[in-house]
Every structure is written in structure tokens, then in C-alpha cells.
Amino acid sequence: MKFLFVLFFAVISLLATMFWIWCIVDIVRGQFKTETDKLIWLILVLVLPFMGTILYIAFGRQNRMDKFEEYV
């Protein structure tokens, strides 16, 4: 039982880390309205990994410029 508990949290930790890295790569490769916006999101996600990632997914991806260019 203890092994399953450790395995469960190891998998969850691995997935969370992969998602965090994906957000960092998405910020670096994306185009924002200003370079300051990009820098603020990058610092937020790096300093506050869990909360910063959630905030970026909720609010940051909506403000990217390359997302709007797909529909124009």
C-alpha cells in the first residue's frame, strides 16, 4: 500500500513538472503585446511554479499576440 502511495505522488509530481516546463517554453516561444508582458509572465511562473502556472493558463495565454494572428 505504501508503494502505491509513493508511486501516485511520484506520477503527479512528474506530470506537474512537465506541465510547468511546458508553460515556460510556451511563454518563451510566444509573442505577447509587449516584451514586458512576456518577462512578467516568465518571472511569475518561475518564482511561483504552481500558482504562476495556473494563472498563466487562466489569463496569460489569452493575451498572446500569436493566438490572435491565427484568426486574422
C-alpha positions as a LaTeX table, in Angstrom:
\begin{tabular}{lrrr}
\hline
Residue & $x$ (\AA) & $y$ (\AA) & $z$ (\AA) \\
\hline
Met1 & 0.00 & 0.00 & 0.00 \\
Lys2 & 2.83 & 2.36 & 0.83 \\
Phe3 & 4.38 & 1.70 & $-2.60$ \\
Leu4 & 1.17 & 2.75 & $-4.38$ \\
Phe5 & 1.01 & 5.92 & $-2.33$ \\
Val6 & 4.59 & 6.85 & $-3.26$ \\
Leu7 & 4.04 & 5.89 & $-6.90$ \\
Phe8 & 0.89 & 8.02 & $-7.11$ \\
Phe9 & 2.64 & 11.12 & $-5.82$ \\
Ala10 & 5.68 & 10.48 & $-8.00$ \\
Val11 & 3.48 & 10.38 & $-11.10$ \\
Ile12 & 1.58 & 13.50 & $-10.04$ \\
Ser13 & 4.87 & 15.33 & $-9.37$ \\
Leu14 & 6.27 & 14.30 & $-12.75$ \\
Leu15 & 3.15 & 15.49 & $-14.57$ \\
Ala16 & 3.14 & 18.80 & $-12.70$ \\
Thr17 & 6.81 & 19.37 & $-13.52$ \\
Met18 & 6.25 & 18.58 & $-17.20$ \\
Phe19 & 3.29 & 20.98 & $-17.29$ \\
Trp20 & 5.40 & 23.70 & $-15.61$ \\
Ile21 & 8.18 & 23.24 & $-18.18$ \\
Trp22 & 5.63 & 23.35 & $-21.00$ \\
Cys23 & 4.35 & 26.71 & $-19.69$ \\
Ile24 & 7.87 & 28.13 & $-19.57$ \\
Val25 & 8.55 & 27.02 & $-23.15$ \\
Asp26 & 5.17 & 28.41 & $-24.26$ \\
Ile27 & 5.96 & 31.80 & $-22.72$ \\
Val28 & 9.43 & 31.97 & $-24.24$ \\
Arg29 & 8.26 & 30.98 & $-27.73$ \\
Gly30 & 5.06 & 33.05 & $-27.71$ \\
Gln31 & 4.58 & 36.62 & $-28.84$ \\
Phe32 & 2.99 & 38.99 & $-26.39$ \\
Lys33 & 1.80 & 42.57 & $-26.80$ \\
Thr34 & 5.00 & 43.83 & $-25.18$ \\
Glu35 & 8.24 & 42.20 & $-24.08$ \\
Thr36 & 7.43 & 43.38 & $-20.56$ \\
Asp37 & 4.33 & 41.15 & $-20.51$ \\
Lys38 & 6.45 & 38.18 & $-21.55$ \\
Leu39 & 9.02 & 38.92 & $-18.86$ \\
Ile40 & 6.39 & 39.35 & $-16.15$ \\
Trp41 & 4.74 & 36.03 & $-17.01$ \\
Leu42 & 8.08 & 34.27 & $-17.14$ \\
Ile43 & 9.14 & 35.62 & $-13.74$ \\
Leu44 & 5.75 & 34.77 & $-12.24$ \\
Val45 & 5.87 & 31.18 & $-13.47$ \\
Leu46 & 9.49 & 30.72 & $-12.37$ \\
Val47 & 9.06 & 32.26 & $-8.91$ \\
Leu48 & 5.65 & 30.76 & $-8.12$ \\
Pro49 & 5.61 & 27.48 & $-10.07$ \\
Phe50 & 2.21 & 26.13 & $-9.02$ \\
Met51 & 0.23 & 29.36 & $-8.78$ \\
Gly52 & 2.06 & 31.03 & $-11.66$ \\
Thr53 & 1.31 & 28.13 & $-14.00$ \\
Ile54 & $-2.37$ & 28.18 & $-13.11$ \\
Leu55 & $-2.57$ & 31.96 & $-13.55$ \\
Tyr56 & $-0.77$ & 31.78 & $-16.90$ \\
Ile57 & $-3.15$ & 29.15 & $-18.23$ \\
Ala58 & $-6.17$ & 31.09 & $-16.95$ \\
Phe59 & $-5.14$ & 34.60 & $-18.03$ \\
Gly60 & $-1.79$ & 34.77 & $-19.81$ \\
Arg61 & $-2.49$ & 32.61 & $-22.84$ \\
Gln62 & $-5.49$ & 34.79 & $-23.71$ \\
Asn63 & $-3.26$ & 37.86 & $-24.10$ \\
Arg64 & $-0.75$ & 36.40 & $-26.55$ \\
Met65 & $-0.44$ & 38.09 & $-29.93$ \\
Asp66 & 0.28 & 34.95 & $-31.98$ \\
Lys67 & $-3.02$ & 33.48 & $-30.83$ \\
Phe68 & $-4.88$ & 36.38 & $-32.44$ \\
Glu69 & $-2.86$ & 36.23 & $-35.67$ \\
Glu70 & $-4.15$ & 32.72 & $-36.38$ \\
Tyr71 & $-7.66$ & 34.09 & $-36.94$ \\
Val72 & $-6.79$ & 37.25 & $-38.90$ \\
\hline
\end{tabular}
